């Protein structure tokens, strides 16, 4: 989960409970069901999902407006970009009203990503607010039990599929399970949600988007990282040092944009760092490339 820190970053957009993701907005629409990630395979996948979605809406007797079609296309494009690894680390929202096709778009995506040989190594996780929603979505998607797993506190619900969680390409779980499992760690290191040994690329948060907790970093926090980074990631060390200097010079209340720290997520997952360095690396990873507000506090200046 996004972690709360008294000396933390104050992001300009709301957080979401997914620690490695930064908040953002995609298009004029907000999709309550799509969070978080083009290649040649991705383009083909997107076309198949769009075609399946169109057929399904026709079967339902729905005739979406041009604006609704555009919003649904944004959802499909975001999901396929996540699968292809080309989506920026942001949260994408859609405010389409209930019954406008958001769940139908998700179901078509799940079916097509399973069918595609180009995406067998791409894991999907769908976070829902209630266990009965998981059962409904599993039934509507009509997926084979080999392709999905369920992770909840209810063994009957988990029994919808015998496939082990880490072996299932699609994982259905609850938002409460995410909060529980990531209480003391970052999502990127929470292996109960992994697929094929790594974090799932496609992350979908259905319906309720809870406000994230505030994170903050001080110039002193950044300084603490430098000895750890010099020997293992000199480029990132230089970026952090430059950021520290910029933060010290910045006027309280101003907005600065953090650089993109390439490879920081992998570095953050290493276990040999002390706890305080782990926390700072996790926060810096979540804020990579984001705009943040500067304010006065511990360690001269904070963001």
N, C-alpha and C positions, 0 to 999 in steps of 0.2 A: 504494500500500500504506500501511497505518498506518505512520507514520514514527517511528523511534526517536530520542529526544532526551534528553540528560542532564538537562535542566531541563524536564521534561514532565509531562503530566497522568497521574495514577495512577487510571484509571477503576475503578469498583467491579465492572463486568462485563467479561468477556473481549472483546477486540477481534477483528477478523476479516480484516484484509487489504483491506477496502474503505474507503478513506480518508474518504469523506464520511459514513460510517455509524457510528452509535453502537451499542454492544452492549446487548442487552436480552433479555427472555424473553416470549414470547407464550403464554398459557394454560399449563396444567400439562404440556403436551407439548412436546418439542423436535424440530423438523423439520430433519434434516440436509440437506435439499434446498432449503429456502426461506430466503432472506435478505430482505434488503431488502429496499413500497409497496404517505361513499359518494355517488356521483352516480347519476342515473337510469340512465345507460348501464351503470354498474358493477353495479347490482343485477341487470339483465337478463343481463349477462355471467356473473355468479356463478351464477345459476339454470341457465344453459345448461351451464356447466362441471360443476356438481353433477349434472345429469341425465345428461350424457355419461359422467361417472365412474361413476355407478350402473349404467348399461347395460354399461359395459366390465367392471366387477367381476363382474356377473352372467354375462357371456360367459366369464370366467375361472373361473367356478364358486366364487367367493369369497363368503363370508357374514360380513362384518365384524361385530364386536361393537359395542354402542352406544358404547363408549369409543373404538374405532377410527374409527367413523363421525364422531364429534365431532372427533377429531384431524384427519381428512382434511378435514372442513368448515373447520377453522381454516386449513389450508393453502390451500384455495381462496379463502377470505375474504381472506387476506393477499395472495395474488397479485393478486386483483382490486382490492383497495385500493391496491396499488402502481400498477397500471395507471391507476386513477382519480385518483392523486395525493393520496389521503387518508391514506396510511399514515405514521405518525411515522417519523423518521429513526433507526430502531433495527434490530437484527438479530433475526429471529424463527427459533426453532429447533424441530425436532420430533424426538423420539426413537423414533418408530415403528420397529418391527423391519423388516428387509428383507423384501420381498414383501407388505407390508401396503397398498400402493397409492400410495406417495408419487410414484414416477415416473409412474404412470398418471394421477394428478391433474395433474402438470406437463404431460404430453402433451395431456390434454384442454384445459388452459388455453391451450397454444400453438395448438392447432387453432382454438379459439373466438376468441381475440384476433385471429388472422389473418382470420377470417370477418367480424368486426364492423367496420362502416364508422365506428363511433364511436371506434375506437382505432387508426386507420391511422397516427397520428403517435406512437404509444407504442412505444418500442423495448424489446426484451427481450434480456438477455445471460445465457447459461447457462455457468457455469464448471465444468468437469469435471477430474478428476485425470489421466485418460489419454485418448489419442487414440482408442483402440478403443471407449471409452465414448461418444465423440462419434458415431462411425459407427453404434453400436448405437442410440443415441437418435434419430438422424436417420432411421434405417430404421423404427423403431417409430412415430415420429410421422407418417411418410408425408407430409411437407411438400413442396410444390412448390419447385423450386430458386429461383424468383423471390422466395420469401419468407424464405430464410435464407442465411447465409454461414458459413464456417468459418475461423477464424484460429488457426493453429498453426505450428510450425516445419516441418511436413511438407507439402510441396506436393501429394502424392497425397491427403492428407486434406482439404486446402483445396479440392481439385478436386471435392469432392462437390457444390459449387454454383459456378456462374460469376458469381454476383451479387457486386458489390463490397461489402466489409465495411460501409462507411458507408451503403449503400443498402438493406441487408437489414434487415427489421423484427426478425428473430430472429438473434442471433449466438451460435454455439457456439464456445467457446474453452477453453483449459486454464488451470488455476490457475497453472501455471508461466509462461504468457504474461502473465497479469496481473502477477505479481511482476516479470517482466522489463521490461514496458512502464511500470510505475509505480514503478520503482526510485528515480527522482529527481524524481518529480512526484506530485501528488495525482490520484486517479481522476477527479475532476471536470474536470481539464484534460488528460486523456489521450485525445486525439481519435481514436486508432485504434479505440476502443470506442464512439464516438459514433454516433447515428442521427439523420438530418435535422439535423445541426449541433449536437446537444446530447447530454448524458449520457442513457444509457438509463434509463428509470424503473423497470423491473422487473429485479432482479438476483438470480439464483439460483445458489447454491453447492451443488454436489452432493456428498453423502457427507462427505468429510473437512473438518472445520472447524479450521483451524490456529490456535493461539493468537496473538493480536496482540502487537505490540511496545509497550512502555510509552511513553507520551507524558507530557511534563511542561511546565507553564507556571509561570513565576515572576511575582511582582508587578512585577519590572523588565521582563520581556517585555511585560506588559500596558501598562506605561507607555510603552514604545517605540512602541506602536501609535497613541497619542493624537494626535501631530502629523499622521499620515497620515489619521486618521479625521475630524478636526475640519472639514476643508473639504469632505468628500465624503459623510459619513454621521454627522451630528451626534447622531442618536438612539443609534446604536451606540456612538459615542464616549462618551456619557453612561453607557451600560450598562457599558462597559469600565472607565471610571473608578470607578463604583460597585463593580464586581467587584474592582478593585484594592484599594480601601479595605477591603472586606469580607475579602479574603484576608489583608491585613496584620493585621487585628484578630483573625482566626480562630486558634483553638488548634490546635497541631499534633496530628494524629490525628483531628480532627473532620471531619465531612462537610458539604459545602455543595453547593447546587444552582445551576448556572449558568443565567442567563436564556436565553431563546430569542432568538438574534440574527437577526432578520428581514432578509434580503437580504445576509447576510454571505458566502454561497456565491458570489454574483455578484461581489461586491467582491473576494473572494479570487482570482478567476480573472483579474483585470486584470494585465497584464504589466509595468506601469510601476513596481511596487513593488520595493524592494531584496530580496535573497534572504532576509534574516533576517525581514523583515516578512511575506513570502510564507509562510514556515514557520509563523510565529505565527498568521497568519490561517487557514491550513489546520488547525492544531490546534484553534483556537477554533471553527471551523466544525464539526469532528468532535465537539466536546464540547458544542455548543449544546444547552441544556436538560437536560444530564445531571448526575447526582450524582457528585461526585468527593471524594477524600480529600485533606486538607491535610497537608503535611509540611514540616519546616524544611529550608532549603537556600539555594542562591544566590538573592539577591534577596529577602531576609527570609523570605518564605513561598512555598511552591510547591504546585501541585495536580497 
